[in-house]
């Protein structure tokens, strides 16, 4: 589901149903590959602290970012 750009994968949060304290709608998150979680309908999302957590895939859509945006994400975190 997540798209890969320069080694990073990004998703856009489209719903935070069930996770209002953890996810911000319309925020772009980096992800980590997790084939086992993907088979269960989950995606591993990296939050602002650098920690990663599993969430249902249906809360996100994959996005492709321009190279400059990918660099900005890497520099920030």
Short mmCIF file of the C-alpha atoms (twelve columns), coordinates in Angstrom:
data_MODEL
# 
_entry.id   MODEL 
# 
loop_
_atom_site.group_PDB 
_atom_site.id 
_atom_site.type_symbol 
_atom_site.label_atom_id 
_atom_site.label_alt_id 
_atom_site.label_comp_id 
_atom_site.label_asym_id 
_atom_site.label_seq_id 
_atom_site.Cartn_x 
_atom_site.Cartn_y 
_atom_site.Cartn_z 
_atom_site.pdbx_PDB_model_num 
ATOM 1  C CA . UNK A 1  0.000   0.000  0.000  1 
ATOM 2  C CA . UNK A 2  2.579   2.704  0.901  1 
ATOM 3  C CA . UNK A 3  4.513   4.117  -2.027 1 
ATOM 4  C CA . UNK A 4  8.255   4.297  -1.896 1 
ATOM 5  C CA . UNK A 5  10.130  7.521  -2.644 1 
ATOM 6  C CA . UNK A 6  13.910  7.594  -2.229 1 
ATOM 7  C CA . UNK A 7  13.767  4.669  0.205  1 
ATOM 8  C CA . UNK A 8  10.979  6.253  2.273  1 
ATOM 9  C CA . UNK A 9  7.318   5.337  2.199  1 
ATOM 10 C CA . UNK A 10 4.570   7.847  2.898  1 
ATOM 11 C CA . UNK A 11 0.861   7.714  3.643  1 
ATOM 12 C CA . UNK A 12 -1.767  10.398 4.164  1 
ATOM 13 C CA . UNK A 13 -4.075  9.942  7.146  1 
ATOM 14 C CA . UNK A 14 -7.664  10.225 5.899  1 
ATOM 15 C CA . UNK A 15 -9.398  9.107  9.121  1 
ATOM 16 C CA . UNK A 16 -8.401  8.801  12.758 1 
ATOM 17 C CA . UNK A 17 -11.484 6.825  13.774 1 
ATOM 18 C CA . UNK A 18 -10.571 4.907  16.906 1 
ATOM 19 C CA . UNK A 19 -7.261  6.755  17.284 1 
ATOM 20 C CA . UNK A 20 -8.106  10.478 17.725 1 
ATOM 21 C CA . UNK A 21 -5.293  11.062 20.227 1 
ATOM 22 C CA . UNK A 22 -2.689  9.337  18.039 1 
ATOM 23 C CA . UNK A 23 -3.394  10.311 14.436 1 
ATOM 24 C CA . UNK A 24 -4.010  13.650 12.769 1 
ATOM 25 C CA . UNK A 25 -6.248  13.645 9.705  1 
ATOM 26 C CA . UNK A 26 -4.575  15.191 6.609  1 
ATOM 27 C CA . UNK A 27 -1.089  14.598 8.049  1 
ATOM 28 C CA . UNK A 28 1.524   12.743 6.007  1 
ATOM 29 C CA . UNK A 29 3.321   9.992  7.882  1 
ATOM 30 C CA . UNK A 30 6.376   7.914  7.070  1 
ATOM 31 C CA . UNK A 31 5.955   4.153  7.238  1 
ATOM 32 C CA . UNK A 32 8.173   1.134  7.787  1 
ATOM 33 C CA . UNK A 33 7.787   -2.009 5.712  1 
ATOM 34 C CA . UNK A 34 6.084   -4.787 7.674  1 
ATOM 35 C CA . UNK A 35 4.893   -7.620 5.433  1 
ATOM 36 C CA . UNK A 36 3.363   -9.539 8.340  1 
ATOM 37 C CA . UNK A 37 1.276   -6.538 9.400  1 
ATOM 38 C CA . UNK A 38 0.292   -5.829 5.788  1 
ATOM 39 C CA . UNK A 39 -1.146  -9.342 5.480  1 
ATOM 40 C CA . UNK A 40 -3.360  -8.503 8.464  1 
ATOM 41 C CA . UNK A 41 -4.557  -5.214 6.955  1 
ATOM 42 C CA . UNK A 42 -2.257  -3.023 9.040  1 
ATOM 43 C CA . UNK A 43 0.412   -0.434 8.253  1 
ATOM 44 C CA . UNK A 44 3.383   0.485  10.488 1 
ATOM 45 C CA . UNK A 45 3.386   4.282  10.848 1 
ATOM 46 C CA . UNK A 46 6.216   6.378  12.296 1 
ATOM 47 C CA . UNK A 47 5.006   9.226  14.504 1 
ATOM 48 C CA . UNK A 48 6.615   12.571 15.333 1 
ATOM 49 C CA . UNK A 49 8.720   11.039 18.115 1 
ATOM 50 C CA . UNK A 50 10.229  8.502  15.717 1 
ATOM 51 C CA . UNK A 51 8.327   5.595  17.268 1 
ATOM 52 C CA . UNK A 52 6.343   3.267  15.027 1 
ATOM 53 C CA . UNK A 53 2.893   1.853  15.635 1 
ATOM 54 C CA . UNK A 54 0.446   -0.367 13.770 1 
ATOM 55 C CA . UNK A 55 -2.825  1.055  12.454 1 
ATOM 56 C CA . UNK A 56 -5.516  -0.227 10.073 1 
ATOM 57 C CA . UNK A 57 -4.613  0.438  6.407  1 
ATOM 58 C CA . UNK A 58 -8.080  1.839  5.764  1 
ATOM 59 C CA . UNK A 59 -7.138  4.978  7.730  1 
ATOM 60 C CA . UNK A 60 -4.506  5.957  5.128  1 
ATOM 61 C CA . UNK A 61 -3.878  6.397  1.433  1 
ATOM 62 C CA . UNK A 62 -0.461  6.017  -0.147 1 
ATOM 63 C CA . UNK A 63 1.135   9.191  -1.496 1 
ATOM 64 C CA . UNK A 64 4.128   9.926  -3.678 1 
ATOM 65 C CA . UNK A 65 6.174   12.923 -2.629 1 
ATOM 66 C CA . UNK A 66 8.540   15.024 -4.715 1 
ATOM 67 C CA . UNK A 67 12.227  14.407 -3.992 1 
ATOM 68 C CA . UNK A 68 12.506  17.719 -2.129 1 
ATOM 69 C CA . UNK A 69 9.689   16.742 0.228  1 
ATOM 70 C CA . UNK A 70 11.289  13.353 0.880  1 
ATOM 71 C CA . UNK A 71 14.532  15.106 1.780  1 
ATOM 72 C CA . UNK A 72 12.675  17.419 4.155  1 
ATOM 73 C CA . UNK A 73 11.109  14.427 5.922  1 
ATOM 74 C CA . UNK A 74 14.499  12.747 6.325  1 
ATOM 75 C CA . UNK A 75 16.102  15.937 7.645  1 
ATOM 76 C CA . UNK A 76 13.320  16.460 10.175 1 
ATOM 77 C CA . UNK A 77 13.314  12.999 11.590 1 
# 
